[in-house]
């Protein structure tokens, strides 16, 4: 379950960012600061995002699921950010289609096989537009965890 792994130190509501690189620096910085990732994590994230974009348009709501190679990670984790204003990400599987992203699920991955499982779990949660709309409205870390917990119990 995703919600069981959520650390309040990695959850941000109303985050301000000018672009996806600033999002990467802030969330990646939280991973580093809290012992989840090595100093190389942020640069690796940005480089991977340029090569393999992670933006998704889920029924009109922009979501991104950035992550990078296991060599930059110390322990597994999920960081979540709800942005005050959307920022541009490139659509997953595209070279130049822009997605206005307001919700980020960033992964710190140590085991590639567990990563696929976690990614599938996140995709199940974010396919529910109602859940995404709730996440965009909340202003509290505990509420974010509760919304995800509630959705995962339904799955």
N, C-alpha and C positions, 0 to 999 in steps of 0.2 A: 504494500500500500504506500502510495506517495506521501499521504498526509502524515504517516508515522515517521517519515524521514525528514520532515520539514523542520528547519531551525529558524526561529524568529529573527535571528541575526541576518538571515539571508532573504528576508521578505520585506519588500518596499512598496508602499502605496504612495501615490502622488509623486513619483520620482520625476525630476526635471532633467531633460537631456536634449541637446541640440541635434544629435545624430546618433546613428547606431554605434559608432565608435565610442561615444561618451557613455552609452548604455553598457557596452562591453567593459569599459574602464571602471565604472561604478560597481557593477555586479561582480566582475572578475576580481576587483579590489576587495570586495567583501569575502569572496572565496579565499583569497590570499590571507587577508587579515584574520580570518577565523580558522586558519589551518587546514583548509580543504585543498589548496592548490599551491604550486610553486610560483615563484616570481615570473616565470616565463609564460604563465597562463594567459594573461591578457593579450600579449603579442600573438600568441598561437591562436587564440580565439579570433582575433581580427583577420589574421591571415587565412584561417579556414573559412570564415564567413565570405571573404572575397572569392574563394575558389568554389565553395559549396554553400550557396545561400540557404537561409533557414526561415525566410518569411512565408507565412501561410495566410490566405484569406479564408476565414471560416465564417461563411454566411455574412460577409460584410464587416467582420471584426478581424483586425490584423493581429496575428500572433506570431512570435518567433521562438524557435527552440535552439539557440546556439549552444555549441559544445566544441570540444577539441580533443586531441589525442591524449590517451591515458598517461603518457610520459610526463604531462604537465600537472597531474593530479595526485594528491596525497591520500584523500579519502572521498568516497562518493557523497554527492549532495545535489540538492535542487535549490536554485535561487529563483525567486519570483519577483517581478517588478510590474507594477501598474503605472504607466506613464501618464503624467498630467496632459501632455500633448503627444499625439502620434509622431513617430519618426519613420523615415524611409528605410525599409529593408528590401532586398531583392527577393522576389518570389522563388521558393524552392523549386529546383528543376528548370530555372530560367536564367538568362544572362542579363536581362535588363527590365523585366516587368517589376514595377514598384508596388510594394504593399505598405500601406500606412499602418504601422504596428503600434499598438498601445499596451499589449500584454506580452511579457517575456517569461519563458520558462527556461532558465539556463541550467545546463547539466554539468556536473563534475563526475566524470566516468573513470572508474578504475578497472572494471571488468567488462570487456566489450559485449559478452553475451548477456550480462545483467542490464547493460545499457539498452539493448533492444527491447527487453521486457519493460523497462522504465519508460522508454519512448512510447511504446504501445499503450501503456497505462495513461500517459499524459495525453496522447491522441484521443483515447476514449473519453477523457474528461473534457477536452476542449472541443469535441464535436458537438457538445451540448451548448447551443447558443444561449440558452437561459443561464447556464452556469457562467459563461463568459460575461454576459451582461451584469450579473451579480458581482463578479470579480472587479469589473470596471467601476462599480459604484462604491465599494467598501473603502473605508479609510483606516482600517485596523488590521494588523497582522493576524491576530487571533481569528478574526472573521474570515480572512482569506483561507486559513487552515480549515476552519469549520465548513466552508462552502465545498472545498475539495474533499474533505472527509465524508460529508453528506452524499456527494456525487459518487464517490468510490463505494460507498455502502450499497448503492443502487445497482452497481455493475455486477 
